[in-house]
Amino acid sequence: MREIPEHTPLLNGDERPIPPLAAGTIRIIPLGGVEEIGRNMTLVEMGDDIIVIDAGFQFREDDTPGIDYILPNTKYLEERREKIRALFITHGHLDHIGGIPYIIDRIGYPPIYTRELTAVMIRKRQEEFPNLKPLDIHEVKKEDSVKVGNFRVRFFSVYHTIPDSMGIIVETPYGDLVFTGDLRLDHVDGVPTETEEKEFSFFAGRNVLFLAADSTNVERPGFSLPERVVKKNLDEIIATTPGRLVIGTFSSQLERLMRMIEQAERVGRKILVEGRSMKVNIEIVKHLGLLKVSEKTFIDAAQLEHLPDNKVVILATGAQGDEFAALMRIAMKTHKHVKIKKGDTVVLSSSIIPGNERSVQKLKDNLSRQGAKIIHRDTMDVHASGHANRDETFWIHQKINPRFFMPLHGYHYMLRVHADIAKACGRADDEIVVPD
């Protein structure tokens, strides 16, 4: 693993160091997750205390050949590691937890606070790094509050594509600092559910000084496609597809994966899981009791030939066209056990990550050449994003009602669009900071 060097955040355009922190001042620095998708990491500093929110990585891109992962620039933290009181993790996706094994020793192994599922996923990933010290992980519930240094930190639940996602509230003498992490709203025809109303009612009457929020889908109008629509469609596909069914999706789409497995069991189909990360994540949710199905629902590859095609569902990683992932190996006829044949149906239950368009097209070409019927998000609602659209974001801003705002989690254009939403909610230009 190599890390791409970049300009240190200690220097501004004139290459002058950031001035010392004045007494009573709060400093907030995004160390990643702006001007990009991935490697989310932000620090909050006040007095002698620093807390860190998330520690993700970014996957390689076309212009980073030979690079495995791109990490946040932690130089500022490394030089102040004695001040770091805690690392808070919003949820278990790799763009929020993936950097932990690579940076935790650099920043002094601070205690980690997160929800149960995220904690298990961090521990499981850490097993791949036996050279590192054990992590000090504290599991929290949304109603908890913890004191770290002179900060008190609270939590609130958010709706995303993975269970136990949460936002972070940092209480200061001047008001709350709110970090949403990745989120969308659970809604019915553009009306947020009672659960969402109740969760965000927490902010009514509170003095919210600052908000940092997800910008990934803010340019898309209206409300995002509800996940319940996707689940309903996938339920129907699993129940009615006449031949063998192959579903490619992200291994991190745990809510959806669990629903597909439960539906397969209900209609009498057996599940073959192909892809290491997907196998690991399914084992984790089974261990935690989040997925309650019979072990007999799962089969190994050697059992495929002994089952009727209409009694099989294959869940596979690789819907992005990654050449080493299970679905691409199936498409390229290099998979040891699974071969596409005429009559198979392949569902691509994912979006196309920018930069992967050609790889996904190659995947579809190879699958269709072998006689597979392909269903994807442009032909049927089989995928919904885990990030809020414009109107959802507007609603979130109105509920939290911050004095100051900084958009995170997106390319620069996305951050600017998010800033415009904040202005529409009453923020002035000098109350919005767009990282650049």
C-alpha positions in Angstrom: 0.0 0.0 0.0 1.4 3.4 -1.0 0.1 6.8 -0.1 -0.2 9.7 -2.6 1.8 12.7 -1.3 -0.1 16.0 -1.3 0.2 19.5 0.0 0.1 19.6 3.8 -3.0 21.2 5.3 -0.6 23.1 7.5 0.1 25.5 4.6 -2.1 28.0 2.9 -1.6 29.3 -0.6 1.3 31.5 0.6 2.9 28.6 2.4 2.6 30.2 5.8 1.8 27.9 8.7 -1.7 27.9 10.2 -1.5 30.2 13.3 -1.6 28.9 16.8 -5.1 28.2 18.1 -6.2 31.2 20.1 -7.9 30.7 23.4 -11.6 30.0 23.1 -11.4 29.3 19.4 -12.8 26.2 17.8 -10.9 24.9 14.8 -12.5 22.4 12.3 -10.3 20.9 9.6 -11.5 18.4 6.9 -8.6 16.1 6.3 -10.4 14.3 3.5 -13.8 13.9 1.9 -13.8 17.3 0.1 -13.0 17.8 -3.6 -13.5 14.0 -3.8 -15.6 11.0 -2.9 -14.0 9.0 -0.1 -11.4 9.2 2.6 -13.7 11.0 5.0 -12.0 12.4 8.0 -12.5 15.7 10.0 -11.0 17.0 13.2 -12.4 19.4 15.8 -9.9 21.2 18.1 -10.5 23.5 21.0 -8.0 24.3 23.8 -5.9 21.2 24.5 -8.4 18.8 23.0 -8.8 17.3 19.6 -11.5 14.8 18.5 -11.6 13.1 15.1 -14.6 12.1 13.1 -14.2 9.2 10.7 -11.1 7.7 9.2 -11.8 6.4 5.7 -9.9 5.8 2.6 -10.5 6.4 -1.1 -10.1 3.7 -3.8 -7.6 4.2 -6.6 -8.6 6.2 -9.6 -7.6 6.3 -13.3 -4.9 8.9 -12.6 -3.4 7.0 -9.6 -1.8 3.9 -11.2 -0.1 1.5 -8.8 -2.0 2.9 -5.8 -4.1 0.7 -3.6 -5.8 3.2 -1.3 -5.5 7.0 -0.9 -5.4 8.0 2.8 -6.3 11.3 4.5 -3.4 13.6 5.2 -2.8 13.2 9.0 0.2 15.4 9.4 -1.6 17.9 11.5 -2.8 15.2 13.8 0.6 13.5 14.0 2.1 16.7 15.2 -0.5 17.1 17.9 -1.2 13.5 18.8 -1.0 14.1 22.5 -4.1 16.3 22.2 -6.2 13.7 20.4 -8.9 12.4 22.9 -11.0 10.2 20.7 -12.0 9.0 17.2 -15.7 8.8 16.5 -17.0 6.7 13.5 -20.4 7.4 11.9 -20.8 4.1 10.1 -19.1 1.0 8.8 -18.4 1.9 5.1 -14.8 1.8 4.0 -14.7 5.5 3.1 -15.3 6.1 6.8 -13.4 3.2 8.5 -10.9 2.0 5.8 -8.1 4.2 6.9 -8.0 3.1 10.5 -5.4 0.3 10.2 -3.1 2.6 8.3 -3.3 5.8 10.4 -4.2 4.6 14.0 -0.6 4.2 15.1 0.4 7.6 13.6 -2.2 9.4 15.7 -1.4 7.5 19.0 -4.2 4.8 19.1 -6.9 7.1 20.6 -10.1 5.4 21.9 -12.7 4.7 19.2 -16.4 5.4 19.8 -19.1 3.9 17.5 -22.2 1.8 17.2 -22.2 -2.0 17.6 -22.2 -3.2 14.0 -19.5 -0.6 13.0 -17.4 -1.7 16.0 -17.6 -5.4 14.9 -16.6 -4.4 11.3 -13.6 -2.4 12.5 -12.5 -5.3 14.7 -12.9 -7.8 11.8 -10.9 -5.7 9.5 -8.2 -5.2 12.1 -7.6 -8.9 12.2 -5.8 -8.5 8.8 -3.2 -6.3 10.6 -1.7 -8.5 13.4 1.3 -6.2 13.7 -0.9 -3.5 15.2 -1.8 -3.0 18.9 -5.4 -3.9 19.9 -7.9 -1.2 19.4 -9.7 0.5 22.3 -13.2 0.4 21.0 -16.2 1.7 22.9 -19.7 0.8 21.7 -22.3 3.5 22.1 -26.1 3.8 21.7 -27.8 6.8 20.2 -29.1 8.0 23.6 -25.6 7.9 25.1 -23.3 10.9 25.7 -19.6 10.7 26.4 -17.1 13.1 27.8 -13.7 13.3 26.1 -11.4 16.0 27.3 -13.5 19.1 27.6 -15.9 18.0 24.9 -19.2 16.2 25.5 -20.4 14.2 22.4 -23.9 13.0 21.7 -25.3 10.9 18.9 -28.4 10.6 16.7 -29.5 7.9 14.3 -29.5 8.5 10.5 -31.0 6.5 7.7 -28.3 5.0 5.3 -27.6 1.8 3.5 -26.0 0.1 6.5 -27.4 -0.5 10.0 -26.2 1.5 13.0 -25.4 4.7 11.0 -25.3 7.8 13.2 -24.6 11.5 13.3 -22.3 13.2 15.8 -23.1 16.2 18.0 -20.2 17.9 19.7 -21.3 20.2 22.5 -19.2 23.3 23.1 -19.7 26.5 25.2 -20.8 28.3 22.0 -23.3 25.7 20.8 -23.5 22.3 19.1 -21.3 21.2 16.2 -23.3 18.7 14.1 -21.8 16.1 11.7 -24.4 14.1 9.9 -22.1 11.5 8.3 -23.7 9.9 5.2 -27.5 10.0 5.2 -30.8 10.1 3.4 -34.3 10.3 4.6 -36.8 7.5 4.9 -39.9 9.0 3.3 -43.2 8.2 1.6 -43.9 10.2 -1.5 -41.6 13.0 -0.3 -43.0 13.1 3.2 -40.4 12.1 5.9 -41.6 9.3 8.1 -42.6 9.8 11.8 -39.4 8.1 12.8 -37.4 10.8 10.9 -39.5 13.6 12.4 -39.0 12.3 15.9 -35.2 11.9 15.4 -34.7 15.4 14.0 -37.0 17.0 16.6 -34.1 16.6 19.0 -32.6 19.8 17.4 -35.7 21.9 18.0 -34.7 24.7 20.4 -31.1 23.7 20.5 -28.3 26.2 19.8 -26.6 24.6 16.7 -23.5 26.6 16.0 -22.2 24.6 13.1 -23.3 21.9 10.6 -21.2 19.7 8.3 -23.3 17.5 6.1 -23.2 15.0 3.2 -23.2 16.6 -0.3 -23.0 13.5 -2.5 -26.4 13.8 -4.2 -27.5 17.4 -3.5 -27.6 18.3 -7.2 -30.4 15.7 -7.8 -33.8 17.3 -7.5 -36.6 16.2 -5.2 -36.4 13.2 -2.9 -34.3 10.1 -3.5 -35.9 6.8 -4.6 -37.2 5.1 -1.4 -35.3 1.9 -0.5 -38.7 0.2 0.1 -39.4 0.4 -3.7 -36.1 -1.3 -4.5 -36.8 -4.0 -1.9 -40.3 -4.6 -3.3 -38.9 -5.0 -6.9 -36.1 -7.3 -5.8 -38.6 -9.3 -3.8 -40.6 -9.8 -7.0 -37.5 -10.6 -9.1 -36.4 -13.2 -6.6 -39.9 -14.8 -6.4 -40.7 -14.9 -10.1 -37.5 -15.2 -12.1 -37.9 -18.5 -14.0 -34.2 -19.5 -14.2 -31.0 -18.9 -12.3 -30.6 -15.5 -10.7 -27.3 -13.7 -10.2 -27.4 -10.4 -8.3 -24.4 -8.1 -8.2 -24.2 -5.4 -5.6 -21.9 -3.6 -3.1 -20.9 -5.8 -0.2 -21.6 -2.7 2.0 -25.3 -2.6 1.0 -26.1 -4.6 4.1 -29.8 -3.7 4.6 -30.5 -4.8 1.0 -28.4 -7.9 1.2 -30.2 -9.0 4.3 -33.6 -8.4 2.6 -32.6 -10.4 -0.5 -31.4 -13.4 1.6 -34.6 -13.4 3.7 -36.7 -13.2 0.5 -34.8 -16.1 -1.1 -35.4 -18.2 2.0 -39.2 -17.4 1.9 -39.6 -18.5 -1.7 -37.4 -21.6 -1.4 -34.3 -20.5 -3.2 -30.8 -21.3 -2.0 -28.1 -18.6 -1.7 -24.6 -18.8 -3.0 -22.4 -15.9 -1.8 -19.4 -15.1 -4.1 -16.9 -12.4 -3.0 -14.8 -12.3 0.2 -16.0 -9.0 1.5 -19.7 -9.9 1.1 -19.1 -13.3 2.9 -17.4 -11.5 5.8 -20.2 -8.8 6.1 -23.0 -11.5 5.9 -21.2 -13.5 8.7 -21.1 -10.3 10.8 -24.8 -9.6 10.6 -25.6 -13.2 11.3 -23.4 -13.2 14.3 -25.1 -10.0 15.6 -28.6 -11.5 15.1 -29.5 -8.9 12.5 -29.9 -11.6 9.9 -32.0 -14.5 11.1 -32.1 -17.3 8.4 -31.3 -21.0 8.5 -27.8 -22.0 7.7 -29.4 -24.5 5.2 -30.3 -21.4 3.1 -26.7 -21.1 2.1 -24.9 -23.4 -0.3 -21.3 -23.7 -1.5 -20.3 -23.6 -5.2 -20.0 -27.4 -5.5 -23.8 -27.7 -4.8 -24.8 -25.6 -7.7 -25.1 -28.4 -10.3 -27.3 -30.4 -8.0 -30.1 -27.8 -7.7 -32.7 -26.7 -10.3 -31.8 -23.3 -11.8 -35.0 -21.7 -10.4 -34.0 -22.6 -6.9 -30.7 -20.7 -6.9 -29.7 -17.1 -6.2 -26.1 -16.1 -6.5 -25.1 -12.9 -4.6 -21.8 -11.5 -6.0 -19.5 -8.6 -5.6 -18.2 -6.8 -8.7 -21.1 -4.8 -10.1 -18.5 -2.0 -10.8 -16.6 -4.2 -13.3 -13.6 -4.8 -11.1 -11.5 -7.4 -12.9 -10.7 -9.4 -9.8 -14.2 -9.3 -8.3 -16.5 -12.3 -8.4 -19.0 -11.1 -11.0 -16.4 -10.0 -13.5 -14.6 -13.3 -13.2 -18.0 -15.0 -13.9 -18.5 -12.7 -16.9 -14.9 -13.4 -18.2 -15.4 -17.2 -17.8 -12.5 -17.4 -15.3 -14.6 -18.3 -12.2 -13.9 -21.9 -11.2 -17.5 -22.9 -10.5 -20.0 -20.4 -11.8 -20.6 -20.2 -15.6 -23.2 -17.9 -17.2 -25.6 -19.8 -19.5 -28.6 -18.9 -21.6 -31.7 -18.3 -19.4 -29.7 -16.7 -16.5 -30.9 -13.3 -15.2 -28.3 -10.9 -13.9 -29.4 -8.0 -11.7 -26.9 -5.1 -11.2 -28.2 -3.6 -8.0 -25.8 -0.7 -7.8 -25.0 2.7 -9.3 -22.0 3.3 -11.5 -19.2 5.0 -9.6 -17.8 7.8 -11.8 -14.8 6.5 -13.7 -16.1 2.9 -13.8 -18.4 3.4 -16.8 -16.2 1.5 -19.3 -15.6 -1.4 -16.9 -19.3 -1.7 -16.2 -20.1 -1.7 -20.0 -17.5 -4.4 -20.5 -19.2 -6.4 -17.7 -22.6 -6.1 -19.3 -21.2 -6.9 -22.8 -19.6 -10.1 -21.6 -22.7 -11.2 -19.6 -25.1 -10.6 -22.5 -22.8 -12.3 -25.0 -23.2 -15.5 -23.0 -27.0 -15.2 -23.1 -27.8 -13.6 -19.8 -30.7 -11.2 -19.4 -29.5 -8.1 -17.6 -31.6 -5.8 -15.3 -30.1 -2.6 -14.0 -31.1 0.7 -12.5 -31.9 2.3 -15.9 -34.3 -0.4 -16.8 -35.9 -1.0 -13.4 -35.7 0.5 -9.9 -33.3 -2.1 -8.5 -30.9 0.4 -6.8 -31.4 3.5 -4.6 -28.6 5.7 -3.3 -27.9 6.1 0.4 -27.4 9.9 0.1 -30.0 12.6 0.3 -31.3 14.5 -2.8 -31.8 18.3 -2.9 -35.2 18.5 -1.2 -34.2 16.0 1.5 -31.1 18.1 2.2 -33.2 21.2 2.4 -35.5 19.5 5.0 -32.4 18.4 7.0 -31.1 22.0 7.1 -34.4 23.4 8.2 -34.6 20.9 11.1 -31.0 21.4 12.3 -31.0 25.1 11.6 -27.3 25.9 12.1 -25.7 29.3 12.4 -22.7 28.3 10.3 -22.4 25.5 7.6 -19.6 23.6 5.8 -20.5 21.1 3.1 -18.5 17.8 3.1 -18.4 14.5 1.2 -18.3 15.5 -2.4 -16.5 17.1 -5.4 -16.2 20.9 -5.4 -19.3 21.4 -7.6 -21.4 19.3 -5.2 -20.1 21.4 -2.3 -21.1 24.6 -4.1 -24.6 23.2 -4.8 -24.9 22.3 -1.1 -23.9 25.8 -0.2 -26.7 27.2 -2.4 -29.2 25.0 -0.4 -27.9 26.4 2.8 -28.4 29.9 1.4 -32.0 29.0 0.5 -32.5 28.0 4.2 -31.4 31.5 5.3 -27.6 31.2 5.7 -25.6 34.3 4.6 -22.5 34.0 2.4 -20.2 34.7 5.5 -21.9 31.9 7.4 -20.9 29.3 4.8 -17.4 27.8 4.4 -16.8 25.8 1.2 -13.5 23.9 1.5 -11.3 24.7 -1.5 
